[in-house]
Amino acid sequence: MNSTVLRRVPMPVKLGTLLGAGLLAAACSSAATSSPSGGSTGAAAGNTSSASAQAAATVIKTTAGSAGAFLTNGSGRAIYLWDKDTMNTSMCSGACAQAWPPVTANGSVTAAGGVTAKDLGTITRSDGTKQVTYDGHPLYYYVGDTGAGQATGQGSDNFGAKWWLVSPTGTSITAASVTVGSSPAAPAAPASTPGSSSTGSSWG
């Protein structure tokens, strides 16, 4: 009689153990099923980030002007250099950088039109932003230009030095004023007569 009771006592314990093991297996199966879904979402997010990085590329191109082609951004906004800067070093900060915002890059910098790709580069400013350079010149916009087709900063003498448009060769365009979208005027003198250059010197 006692032996019968002893044989029956372990039965519920074994049953409970089996039920617990079954629930644990189901939970693991559920977790394994949800994991690939999470991984797929992560991959999709990675693809989106990659597309955003490509979309954020800074394009530097050329636009025609009365003194020759000059550098602009992808939207046609005029780009300038400053005579006070030195090779790959910006001397413009504070109030200067508010009036002459640096051309910055969040992603890659791409050349278009007559721009030479190998002459494009970036420097790191004191605030950590990347400023685009061309042939060693840090590049800037001018707040007075409200959009494409304007070059009102040409020849300005703000903050102690001249600001000039930039030619595709990396030199400054020193014409007193530039009409955007116009081809250079034909010289009045015969072709055999030497004319004056409209560009400054490059880095020595």
PASEBA-1860 file (N, C-alpha, C; in nm, 3 decimals):
! residues 204
1> MNSTVLRR> 0.084/-0.119/0.000/0.000/0.000/0.000/0.088/0.124/0.000 ~ 0.187/0.126/0.087/0.277/0.241/0.095/0.357/0.257/-0.033 ~ 0.399/0.144/-0.090/0.478/0.152/-0.213/0.399/0.209/-0.327 ~ 0.268/0.186/-0.330/0.182/0.242/-0.435/0.175/0.392/-0.423 ~ 0.161/0.441/-0.302/0.156/0.586/-0.278/0.286/0.652/-0.322 ~ 0.398/0.591/-0.287/0.528/0.647/-0.323/0.547/0.655/-0.473 ~ 0.494/0.557/-0.549/0.508/0.559/-0.694/0.425/0.671/-0.756 ~ 0.312/0.705/-0.690/0.223/0.807/-0.748/0.269/0.950/-0.717
9> VPMPVKLG> 0.341/0.969/-0.612/0.378/1.105/-0.572/0.464/1.177/-0.678 ~ 0.564/1.114/-0.735/0.649/1.186/-0.832/0.579/1.225/-0.961 ~ 0.464/1.164/-0.992/0.398/1.187/-1.120/0.367/1.335/-1.144 ~ 0.301/1.408/-1.050/0.272/1.551/-1.075/0.400/1.632/-1.092 ~ 0.506/1.594/-1.020/0.631/1.669/-1.032/0.687/1.656/-1.173 ~ 0.685/1.531/-1.227/0.735/1.509/-1.363/0.650/1.582/-1.465 ~ 0.518/1.583/-1.442/0.427/1.651/-1.534/0.453/1.801/-1.534 ~ 0.474/1.855/-1.412/0.503/1.999/-1.402/0.634/2.034/-1.471
17> TLLGAGLL> 0.731/1.946/-1.457/0.860/1.970/-1.523/0.846/1.972/-1.674 ~ 0.767/1.879/-1.727/0.746/1.873/-1.872/0.673/1.996/-1.923 ~ 0.570/2.042/-1.846/0.496/2.162/-1.887/0.587/2.284/-1.887 ~ 0.671/2.296/-1.784/0.763/2.409/-1.777/0.860/2.409/-1.893 ~ 0.912/2.291/-1.927/1.006/2.281/-2.039/0.938/2.319/-2.169 ~ 0.810/2.279/-2.184/0.736/2.312/-2.306/0.716/2.462/-2.319 ~ 0.681/2.530/-2.209/0.662/2.676/-2.212/0.792/2.748/-2.245 ~ 0.902/2.701/-2.189/1.032/2.762/-2.216/1.071/2.749/-2.363
25> AAACSSAA> 1.045/2.632/-2.420/1.075/2.609/-2.562/0.992/2.701/-2.650 ~ 0.865/2.723/-2.613/0.777/2.811/-2.691/0.827/2.954/-2.685 ~ 0.872/2.996/-2.566/0.923/3.133/-2.552/1.047/3.153/-2.636 ~ 1.136/3.056/-2.635/1.259/3.067/-2.716/1.227/3.073/-2.864 ~ 1.128/2.991/-2.905/1.087/2.990/-3.045/1.032/3.125/-3.087 ~ 0.952/3.187/-2.995/0.895/3.318/-3.024/1.004/3.423/-3.037 ~ 1.103/3.417/-2.944/1.214/3.514/-2.950/1.294/3.497/-3.077 ~ 1.317/3.373/-3.117/1.394/3.348/-3.240/1.319/3.398/-3.361
33> TSSPSGGS> 1.187/3.391/-3.360/1.107/3.437/-3.474/1.111/3.588/-3.485 ~ 1.111/3.660/-3.369/1.108/3.804/-3.374/1.244/3.864/-3.407 ~ 1.352/3.788/-3.382/1.486/3.841/-3.404/1.515/3.876/-3.549 ~ 1.483/3.789/-3.648/1.510/3.827/-3.787/1.435/3.953/-3.827 ~ 1.316/3.971/-3.773/1.239/4.090/-3.807/1.312/4.215/-3.762 ~ 1.364/4.208/-3.638/1.440/4.322/-3.587/1.563/4.348/-3.672 ~ 1.631/4.240/-3.713/1.751/4.256/-3.796/1.718/4.319/-3.929 ~ 1.606/4.282/-3.988/1.565/4.336/-4.116/1.537/4.485/-4.105
41> TGAAAGNT> 1.475/4.524/-3.991/1.447/4.665/-3.970/1.576/4.744/-3.961 ~ 1.676/4.686/-3.892/1.805/4.752/-3.880/1.872/4.770/-4.015 ~ 1.863/4.670/-4.101/1.922/4.680/-4.235/1.855/4.788/-4.316 ~ 1.721/4.796/-4.303/1.647/4.899/-4.376/1.689/5.037/-4.328 ~ 1.708/5.051/-4.195/1.751/5.180/-4.141/1.889/5.214/-4.193 ~ 1.977/5.113/-4.205/2.111/5.137/-4.257/2.107/5.185/-4.401 ~ 2.019/5.125/-4.483/2.005/5.166/-4.622/1.956/5.310/-4.631 ~ 1.861/5.347/-4.540/1.808/5.483/-4.539/1.917/5.581/-4.504
49> SSASAQAA> 2.001/5.547/-4.403/2.111/5.634/-4.364/2.209/5.653/-4.478 ~ 2.237/5.545/-4.550/2.330/5.552/-4.662/2.275/5.644/-4.771 ~ 2.146/5.632/-4.799/2.083/5.718/-4.901/2.086/5.863/-4.858 ~ 2.065/5.889/-4.727/2.068/6.026/-4.677/2.206/6.086/-4.690 ~ 2.309/6.004/-4.662/2.446/6.052/-4.673/2.478/6.091/-4.816 ~ 2.431/6.011/-4.912/2.455/6.042/-5.053/2.381/6.169/-5.093 ~ 2.258/6.183/-5.040/2.177/6.300/-5.074/2.238/6.427/-5.016 ~ 2.318/6.414/-4.907/2.375/6.531/-4.842/2.506/6.577/-4.905
57> ATVIKTTA> 2.549/6.516/-5.013/2.675/6.554/-5.078/2.672/6.701/-5.119 ~ 2.783/6.771/-5.097/2.796/6.912/-5.136/2.852/6.918/-5.277 ~ 2.779/6.983/-5.366/2.820/6.994/-5.506/2.879/7.132/-5.531 ~ 2.997/7.136/-5.590/3.060/7.261/-5.631/3.069/7.258/-5.784 ~ 3.013/7.360/-5.847/3.011/7.365/-5.994/3.053/7.503/-6.040 ~ 3.043/7.528/-6.171/3.077/7.660/-6.225/2.954/7.723/-6.288 ~ 2.953/7.856/-6.286/2.847/7.934/-6.349/2.911/8.042/-6.436 ~ 2.852/8.071/-6.549/2.907/8.173/-6.640/2.886/8.312/-6.583
65> GSAGAFLT> 2.985/8.399/-6.606/2.974/8.538/-6.564/3.043/8.629/-6.662 ~ 3.024/8.758/-6.645/3.081/8.856/-6.740/3.233/8.859/-6.736 ~ 3.294/8.809/-6.625/3.440/8.804/-6.615/3.493/8.662/-6.627 ~ 3.408/8.573/-6.675/3.447/8.433/-6.688/3.372/8.345/-6.590 ~ 3.389/8.214/-6.602/3.319/8.120/-6.515/3.371/8.132/-6.372 ~ 3.284/8.110/-6.275/3.324/8.114/-6.134/3.251/8.005/-6.057 ~ 3.302/7.975/-5.938/3.248/7.866/-5.858/3.116/7.904/-5.790 ~ 3.023/7.807/-5.788/2.897/7.820/-5.714/2.868/7.685/-5.650
73> NGSGRAIY> 2.767/7.684/-5.564/2.723/7.554/-5.511/2.627/7.491/-5.611 ~ 2.572/7.376/-5.576/2.485/7.305/-5.669/2.360/7.381/-5.708 ~ 2.319/7.477/-5.624/2.199/7.558/-5.652/2.232/7.685/-5.728 ~ 2.362/7.707/-5.755/2.401/7.827/-5.829/2.436/7.946/-5.743 ~ 2.446/7.927/-5.611/2.481/8.038/-5.523/2.630/8.066/-5.531 ~ 2.667/8.193/-5.547/2.806/8.233/-5.566/2.893/8.197/-5.446 ~ 3.017/8.160/-5.475/3.115/8.122/-5.374/3.236/8.216/-5.385 ~ 3.288/8.255/-5.268/3.398/8.352/-5.263/3.518/8.297/-5.187
81> LWDKDTMN> 3.635/8.360/-5.210/3.753/8.340/-5.127/3.788/8.474/-5.063 ~ 3.872/8.469/-4.959/3.909/8.590/-4.886/4.060/8.606/-4.888 ~ 4.107/8.727/-4.924/4.250/8.752/-4.936/4.326/8.735/-4.805 ~ 4.256/8.745/-4.693/4.324/8.737/-4.564/4.357/8.592/-4.524 ~ 4.288/8.496/-4.583/4.314/8.355/-4.552/4.451/8.313/-4.602 ~ 4.505/8.209/-4.539/4.627/8.147/-4.587/4.595/8.005/-4.633 ~ 4.692/7.936/-4.685/4.672/7.803/-4.743/4.603/7.709/-4.644 ~ 4.482/7.664/-4.682/4.404/7.570/-4.602/4.377/7.617/-4.460
89> TSMCSGAC> 4.376/7.749/-4.440/4.348/7.805/-4.307/4.251/7.922/-4.319 ~ 4.139/7.914/-4.248/4.041/8.022/-4.249/4.070/8.120/-4.136 ~ 4.074/8.248/-4.169/4.093/8.353/-4.069/3.960/8.421/-4.035 ~ 3.851/8.369/-4.090/3.718/8.431/-4.075/3.637/8.354/-3.971 ~ 3.603/8.422/-3.860/3.521/8.361/-3.756/3.435/8.470/-3.691 ~ 3.349/8.431/-3.599/3.265/8.528/-3.530/3.176/8.607/-3.625 ~ 3.180/8.741/-3.613/3.097/8.827/-3.697/3.130/8.810/-3.844 ~ 3.257/8.783/-3.873/3.298/8.761/-4.012/3.226/8.641/-4.071
97> AQAWPPVT> 3.222/8.532/-3.996/3.158/8.410/-4.045/3.006/8.422/-4.052 ~ 2.949/8.519/-3.981/2.806/8.543/-3.993/2.774/8.617/-4.122 ~ 2.861/8.711/-4.159/2.842/8.786/-4.284/2.887/8.705/-4.405 ~ 2.988/8.621/-4.384/3.044/8.539/-4.491/3.042/8.393/-4.444 ~ 2.927/8.326/-4.449/2.916/8.189/-4.398/3.006/8.093/-4.475 ~ 3.084/8.011/-4.404/3.168/7.912/-4.472/3.084/7.814/-4.552 ~ 3.136/7.769/-4.664/3.073/7.661/-4.741/3.108/7.533/-4.667 ~ 3.010/7.469/-4.607/3.036/7.350/-4.526/2.990/7.223/-4.597
105> ANGSVTAA> 3.042/7.111/-4.549/3.008/6.980/-4.606/2.972/6.884/-4.495 ~ 2.853/6.822/-4.504/2.812/6.719/-4.408/2.845/6.579/-4.461 ~ 2.864/6.569/-4.591/2.897/6.441/-4.654/3.013/6.461/-4.748 ~ 3.007/6.397/-4.863/3.114/6.409/-4.961/3.104/6.542/-5.036 ~ 3.213/6.582/-5.100/3.217/6.703/-5.182/3.239/6.659/-5.327 ~ 3.150/6.701/-5.415/3.150/6.655/-5.554/3.174/6.770/-5.651 ~ 3.256/6.746/-5.751/3.283/6.847/-5.854/3.188/6.829/-5.972 ~ 3.145/6.941/-6.029/3.059/6.939/-6.148/3.102/7.053/-6.239
113> GGVTAKDL> 3.056/7.048/-6.365/3.090/7.153/-6.460/3.240/7.162/-6.481 ~ 3.296/7.282/-6.473/3.438/7.301/-6.496/3.525/7.290/-6.373 ~ 3.469/7.241/-6.262/3.545/7.230/-6.137/3.639/7.109/-6.143 ~ 3.762/7.126/-6.096/3.859/7.017/-6.092/3.845/6.943/-5.960 ~ 3.808/6.817/-5.967/3.778/6.740/-5.846/3.897/6.733/-5.750 ~ 4.017/6.717/-5.803/4.135/6.701/-5.716/4.168/6.829/-5.639 ~ 4.115/6.943/-5.683/4.141/7.070/-5.613/4.045/7.092/-5.497 ~ 3.940/7.009/-5.486/3.845/7.021/-5.376/3.899/6.952/-5.252
121> GTITRSDG> 3.873/7.010/-5.137/3.913/6.950/-5.011/3.830/7.008/-4.898 ~ 3.862/6.973/-4.775/3.795/7.029/-4.658/3.897/7.055/-4.548 ~ 3.864/7.152/-4.462/3.941/7.177/-4.340/3.841/7.173/-4.224 ~ 3.890/7.147/-4.105/3.804/7.144/-3.987/3.813/7.278/-3.914 ~ 3.699/7.344/-3.898/3.694/7.472/-3.828/3.695/7.450/-3.677 ~ 3.710/7.558/-3.601/3.719/7.548/-3.455/3.593/7.492/-3.393 ~ 3.477/7.507/-3.463/3.351/7.454/-3.409/3.328/7.309/-3.453 ~ 3.424/7.250/-3.524/3.412/7.111/-3.565/3.350/7.089/-3.701
129> TKQVTYDG> 3.297/7.195/-3.765/3.237/7.179/-3.896/3.345/7.167/-4.003 ~ 3.309/7.103/-4.114/3.401/7.085/-4.226/3.375/7.196/-4.329 ~ 3.478/7.275/-4.357/3.466/7.382/-4.457/3.531/7.337/-4.586 ~ 3.462/7.361/-4.696/3.513/7.321/-4.827/3.623/7.416/-4.870 ~ 3.727/7.361/-4.932/3.835/7.441/-4.987/3.850/7.410/-5.136 ~ 3.910/7.505/-5.209/3.940/7.481/-5.350/4.079/7.535/-5.378 ~ 4.168/7.448/-5.422/4.308/7.484/-5.445/4.368/7.548/-5.319 ~ 4.324/7.501/-5.201/4.374/7.552/-5.074/4.301/7.671/-5.019
137> HPLYYYVG> 4.209/7.731/-5.096/4.133/7.847/-5.050/4.008/7.803/-4.974 ~ 3.991/7.841/-4.848/3.862/7.817/-4.781/3.753/7.895/-4.855 ~ 3.636/7.835/-4.871/3.529/7.895/-4.951/3.415/7.947/-4.864 ~ 3.350/8.054/-4.913/3.245/8.121/-4.838/3.128/8.162/-4.928 ~ 3.012/8.181/-4.863/2.898/8.248/-4.926/2.897/8.392/-4.874 ~ 2.804/8.472/-4.929/2.784/8.609/-4.878/2.637/8.626/-4.843 ~ 2.609/8.678/-4.723/2.469/8.691/-4.679/2.390/8.787/-4.768 ~ 2.460/8.877/-4.836/2.392/8.971/-4.924/2.337/8.908/-5.050
145> DTGAGQAT> 2.387/8.789/-5.085/2.333/8.715/-5.200/2.216/8.631/-5.150 ~ 2.098/8.664/-5.198/1.979/8.593/-5.149/1.947/8.467/-5.228 ~ 2.023/8.441/-5.333/1.997/8.321/-5.412/2.089/8.314/-5.532 ~ 2.058/8.223/-5.622/2.138/8.207/-5.745/2.126/8.332/-5.832 ~ 2.229/8.355/-5.913/2.225/8.468/-6.006/2.270/8.599/-5.944 ~ 2.328/8.594/-5.823/2.377/8.716/-5.758/2.521/8.699/-5.716 ~ 2.596/8.810/-5.724/2.735/8.810/-5.680/2.765/8.948/-5.620 ~ 2.680/8.989/-5.525/2.691/9.124/-5.469/2.811/9.140/-5.374
153> GQGSDNFG> 2.874/9.029/-5.337/2.990/9.038/-5.250/3.120/9.061/-5.324 ~ 3.116/9.057/-5.457/3.237/9.071/-5.538/3.310/9.202/-5.510 ~ 3.439/9.193/-5.472/3.520/9.311/-5.449/3.499/9.378/-5.314 ~ 3.415/9.320/-5.227/3.391/9.380/-5.096/3.520/9.381/-5.014 ~ 3.532/9.482/-4.926/3.651/9.494/-4.842/3.612/9.480/-4.695 ~ 3.533/9.378/-4.665/3.486/9.356/-4.528/3.591/9.288/-4.442 ~ 3.600/9.330/-4.317/3.688/9.269/-4.217/3.835/9.275/-4.254 ~ 3.870/9.377/-4.331/4.011/9.406/-4.353/4.078/9.345/-4.474
161> AKWWLVSP> 4.002/9.280/-4.561/4.063/9.224/-4.683/3.955/9.203/-4.789 ~ 3.997/9.187/-4.912/3.905/9.174/-5.024/3.845/9.034/-5.035 ~ 3.721/9.033/-5.086/3.650/8.909/-5.114/3.628/8.899/-5.265 ~ 3.663/8.784/-5.322/3.654/8.767/-5.467/3.584/8.636/-5.503 ~ 3.521/8.637/-5.618/3.471/8.513/-5.677/3.590/8.426/-5.714 ~ 3.566/8.296/-5.728/3.674/8.201/-5.752/3.663/8.142/-5.892 ~ 3.771/8.148/-5.967/3.771/8.090/-6.102/3.791/7.939/-6.095 ~ 3.760/7.866/-6.201/3.780/7.720/-6.203/3.926/7.679/-6.185
169> TGTSITAA> 4.020/7.773/-6.208/4.162/7.742/-6.190/4.206/7.762/-6.046 ~ 4.118/7.815/-5.962/4.151/7.837/-5.822/4.203/7.975/-5.792 ~ 4.204/8.065/-5.890/4.249/8.202/-5.869/4.130/8.293/-5.843 ~ 4.158/8.409/-5.786/4.050/8.505/-5.759/4.016/8.583/-5.885 ~ 3.889/8.612/-5.903/3.843/8.695/-6.015/3.832/8.837/-5.961 ~ 3.918/8.926/-6.007/3.928/9.059/-5.947/3.856/9.169/-6.026 ~ 3.764/9.132/-6.113/3.685/9.233/-6.183/3.604/9.312/-6.081 ~ 3.585/9.441/-6.105/3.515/9.526/-6.009/3.374/9.476/-5.981
177> SVTVGSSP> 3.309/9.423/-6.083/3.174/9.367/-6.066/3.156/9.256/-6.170 ~ 3.065/9.167/-6.140/3.041/9.054/-6.229/2.892/9.039/-6.252 ~ 2.854/9.028/-6.378/2.715/9.000/-6.412/2.701/8.851/-6.432 ~ 2.615/8.791/-6.353/2.599/8.646/-6.357/2.519/8.604/-6.479 ~ 2.563/8.496/-6.544/2.490/8.442/-6.658/2.532/8.503/-6.789 ~ 2.625/8.599/-6.786/2.672/8.662/-6.909/2.807/8.603/-6.949 ~ 2.827/8.592/-7.077/2.957/8.548/-7.127/3.053/8.666/-7.121 ~ 3.182/8.639/-7.107/3.279/8.749/-7.106/3.265/8.836/-7.230
185> AAPAAPAS> 3.276/8.968/-7.211/3.262/9.061/-7.323/3.379/9.045/-7.419 ~ 3.350/9.062/-7.548/3.456/9.051/-7.650/3.551/9.168/-7.633 ~ 3.681/9.146/-7.645/3.778/9.256/-7.628/3.763/9.360/-7.739 ~ 3.777/9.487/-7.701/3.763/9.596/-7.798/3.886/9.603/-7.889 ~ 4.001/9.566/-7.833/4.126/9.573/-7.910/4.141/9.447/-7.995 ~ 4.224/9.452/-8.100/4.249/9.332/-8.181/4.304/9.220/-8.096 ~ 4.287/9.098/-8.143/4.330/8.980/-8.067/4.480/8.980/-8.042 ~ 4.558/9.047/-8.129/4.704/9.045/-8.114/4.751/9.138/-8.003
193> TPGSSSTG> 4.660/9.227/-7.957/4.699/9.320/-7.851/4.680/9.255/-7.715 ~ 4.784/9.251/-7.633/4.770/9.188/-7.500/4.662/9.258/-7.420 ~ 4.582/9.176/-7.351/4.476/9.231/-7.266/4.509/9.207/-7.120 ~ 4.435/9.271/-7.035/4.459/9.253/-6.891/4.387/9.129/-6.843 ~ 4.444/9.065/-6.745/4.384/8.944/-6.688/4.278/8.980/-6.587 ~ 4.172/8.898/-6.579/4.065/8.924/-6.483/4.080/8.839/-6.359 ~ 4.191/8.766/-6.351/4.208/8.679/-6.235/4.333/8.714/-6.159 ~ 4.331/8.687/-6.027/4.447/8.710/-5.945/4.539/8.592/-5.950
201> SSWG> 4.642/8.596/-5.868/4.737/8.485/-5.866/4.689/8.374/-5.775 ~ 4.734/8.254/-5.803/4.704/8.140/-5.719/4.806/8.136/-5.606 ~ 4.799/8.031/-5.521/4.896/8.019/-5.413/5.036/8.008/-5.472 ~ 5.130/8.080/-5.414/5.266/8.078/-5.466/5.342/7.955/-5.421
END
